[in-house]
Structures are given as C-alpha cells and as structure tokens.
C-alpha cells in the first residue's frame, strides 16, 4: 500500500493550529486553487463522523465525485478522514499535531492509499502531485495563522458579505471563518442556508434581517469588466451592477437604528486612469476614461454612509493574482503552453496584489479603526508588463516569446485594451503602509509561486 508523509513546523501554539484546521472554511482554504475543486457538502471535523463531498476535475469537463468521512477526532493532537467512495480503492489521511515548544507545532499529514489500476505508473504521478499539494497547504496554514495572529486579541465579529460567491468573495469567506468570525452572505437566488439572505439591487430588494447584530458589511459585488468586449450596453451593465448595489446597501445602513461599525466597499485603481510616469496614491484625483468614471460613481453611490456612525472604506483593488480567477487565471493556459508574451511594448506599468495579501488587507482594515476613506489594495512594488511576463514564465518554467502588438489588442478588444492592458497604472498603497500593514508577499515572483503552488527550485549542493 503506497504511503505519503509531509510535515513542517508551524510557528504557533498547538491549540491554535488545531483550531484553524477544524473551523468552517479550513477545507476550502486547503483546496489547491489550481485544481478548481467543487465543494458540494461540507461539515468541519468533529466527534460526530462528519462528511465532505467534492467534485474534482480530471480532464476538461470530466470530473469524479469524492466522499470522505472524518472517522476519528482527538483534539488537539489529531483527526483523520477516510474515503467512503471515490477514485481510490482505499484512502486514509491522518492529520497530527505535536507541540515542540509553546509557540511551535509540528504539523504532519500522513496518507495511505490503494490505487485502482496501473499502480506503478499512477503512484509516481500521485506522489508528485501530493508533494506539490501539501507543500502549498503547509505554507498556506503558516501564512493564514501569521495573518490572523496580528489580531488575535481583537473581538470576533459577525460579517455580512455581498459578492460572497465570486473569486475574491469565496476565498474571503473561508479566510475569515478560519479566524473565528461568523459569516453571513447576501445572495441573489433563493437562500439555501441559515447564513444566507436574499437581495436584488436591480429590483431594490434586500432582507434587512441580514443586518441584525452585524459588525462589518463587505461589498464585493459587480459584473466582471473583462467578461466581454465593451459595448455601450455592457458598459452600462458594469456601471449599474456596482452603483445599484452600493446605493442599496448605503440606504439600508442609513435606515438602521444600530448600523454596523464598518462598511468596506470594493472599488478599483481604475479610479486613477492612466498614471503615465507618475505613481498615484489615495490623494491623487480621479483620472479620465470609462473605468475612472465608473469607479467615481461606484464610490459616490455609498457616500451616504458617511452620515452615519459607520466607518466607510473604499477599497481600490489592483490586478489580483490568484489561480482560481481574475487576470492570472486567463493568462495561465497560454503561458503553460509556451505561448505567453508581453502585451504591446511591455513598458506599461501595472499594480498587482496577491490574493493572499488582499485577504490580509481586508482583515487589517476590519481591525484598524483609523483607516477610512480610500485605501489602495496593491503591492508596494509595481512592475512593468514585461517584468510580469518574465516572472510568470520563470515561475512556470516556460518561454514567453509570443507577444501581442498593441494594434492587434485594440482591434480585438477595442476600448478595453487601452484602459486595462496597455494603460500605465502605477499605484502606491500609502494608507496601508502608514497604518502598519506588512505584506506577506511583497515580491512578484514569491506571490506567483504561492498562488500557483510552485516552489522555488532547490539550490544545487556545493561541492
């Protein structure tokens, strides 16, 4: 029977590491983002033999269903799960925790499994995939716990999130749950869980009960701006999908006798337009173009919140790097096939933020009452498009020689090419740095490797 073991030392007390693993959200956090696993049913590990049901992609649309049961639970030293049905003949995974020092815990994942067919051929592949997976998981556990530890003495909150099913929102819900916060979600479909509440900004409808006893409201809703070519109709949809939601939330907050402490409303660094050779910060005025106009209207729609006791933050988000969505997901396949390359001249500057740091920034804002108004959510190290291209190609170990000239981009994408792909967008996170936020992954290549689960090559042994 093949076996696999991966262990590392987590810099945190054993109770803290164990509790992170058994909270709601932990399983979602530990799913490899490059695999796009669909979580169908989930219950956190406990003494009641809870179960997890997931769908895992094999090739293209082909997926298999995997059901696991937590069959032992011994806090704070171990819990385990076994396969009920799935791709293996048998599967057992033991998670163990051992205190080394008061602030150091040895985290160990031990797996034993029986393969269905082609044992020798499949085992080598599975061992390689497990190595990548658990190196990523242990790195993520340490990163999450380090971020949470900064605010461990702050009270836990009840947080309401609009846009919770999106690329950023789904990661944020799981991240905040592993910190011990309670999450509620505003959904546009019929609610199917006790923490879901209906809203429809286009019809001006919202379940006000969602706001009972909440401390923070986070609004991440809005149509995907790169979903299709920008026609006048689509541009109007992009605008109204942002302003209608923000305005409805602002109106609702103003009507409450006890408004939340914080309203964190998403915006974007498109507010600054083309920064040319300058580097914008939160004091830089609005730029020109469709995105700048949209961002201004987006933020203005929620400004009525300032007339309440609720702290208002406009989070101006840069290019978010994550394998599950956003710009990086769209780039991955061509770069993996060796067809990546610079866009236009490659000299245009871009301001990026790793998804892990974006989650950390949101947690920082929640627990930093001095932050209000505009806050730029970008790394402190913007890069050129050519520098980004080289970093991604190096991370994936692929060539990047298939650049796309600017005229072709303009023909294919029209206005979108000028405002998103070819624009200079250098932005400084002055408010974050002033408030004391420390980036987990300030360097581009480190952020890419973390988000894609790709470790740096081992240094050669010195003779």
C-alpha positions, 0 to 999 in steps of 0.5 A: 500500500503506497504511503505519503508523509509531509510535515513542517513546523508551524510557528504557533501554539498547538491549540491554535493550529488545531483550531484553524484546521477544524473551523468552517472554511479550513477545507476550502482554504486547503483546496489547491486553487489550481485544481478548481475543486467543487465543494458540494457538502461540507461539515468541519471535523468533529466527534460526530463522523462528519462528511465532505463531498467534492467534485474534482476535475480530471480532464476538461469537463470530466470530473469524479465525485469524492466522499470522505468521512472524518472517522476519528477526532482527538483534539488537539493532537489529531483527526483523520478522514477516510474515503467512503467512495471515490477514485481510490480503492482505499484512502486514509489521511491522518492529520497530527499535531505535536507541540515542540515548544509553546509557540511551535507545532509540528504539523504532519499529514500522513496518507495511505492509499490503494490505487485502482489500476496501473499502480506503478505508473499512477503512484509516481504521478500521485506522489508528485502531485501530493508533494506539490499539494501539501507543500502549498497547504503547509505554507498556506496554514503558516501564512493564514495563522501569521495573518490572523495572529496580528489580531488575535486579541481583537473581538470576533465579529459577525460579517455580512458579505455581498459578492460572497460567491465570486473569486475574491468573495469565496476565498474571503469567506473561508479566510475569515471563518478560519479566524473565528468570525461568523459569516453571513452572505447576501445572495441573489437566488433563493437562500439555501442556508441559515447564513444566507439572505436574499437581495436584488439591487436591480429590483431594490430588494434586500432582507434587512434581517441580514443586518441584525447584530452585524459588525462589518458589511463587505461589498464585493459585488459587480459584473466582471469588466473583462467578461466581454468586449465593451459595448455601450450596453455592457458598459452600462451593465458594469456601471449599474451592477456596482452603483445599484448595489452600493446605493442599496446597501448605503440606504439600508445602513442609513435606515438602521437604528444600530448600523454596523461599525464598518462598511468596506466597499470594493472599488478599483485603481481604475479610479486613477486612469492612466498614471503615465510616469507618475505613481498615484496614491489615495490623494491623487484625483480621479483620472479620465476614461470609462473605468475612472468614471465608473469607479467615481460613481461606484464610490459616490453611490455609498457616500451616504454612509458617511452620515452615519456612525459607520466607518466607510472604506473604499477599497481600490483593488489592483490586478489580483493574482490568484489561480482560481480567477481574475487576470492570472487565471486567463493568462495561465493556459497560454503561458503553460503552453509556451505561448505567453508574451508581453502585451504591446511594448511591455513598458506599461506599468501595472499594480498587482496584489496577491490574493493572499495579501488582499485577504490580509488587507481586508482583515487589517482594515476590519481591525484598524479603526483609523483607516477610512476613506480610500485605501489602495489594495496593491503591492508596494512594488509595481512592475512593468508588463514585461517584468510580469511576463518574465516572472510568470514564465520563470515561475512556470518554467516556460518561454514567453516569446509570443507577444501581442502588438498593441494594434492587434489588442485594440482591434480585438478588444477595442476600448478595453485594451487601452484602459486595462492592458496597455494603460500605465497604472502605477499605484502606491498603497500609502494608507496601508503602509502608514497604518502598519500593514506588512505584506506577506508577499511583497515580491512578484515572483514569491506571490506567483509561486504561492498562488500557483503552488510552485516552489522555488527550485532547490539550490544545487549542493556545493561541492 
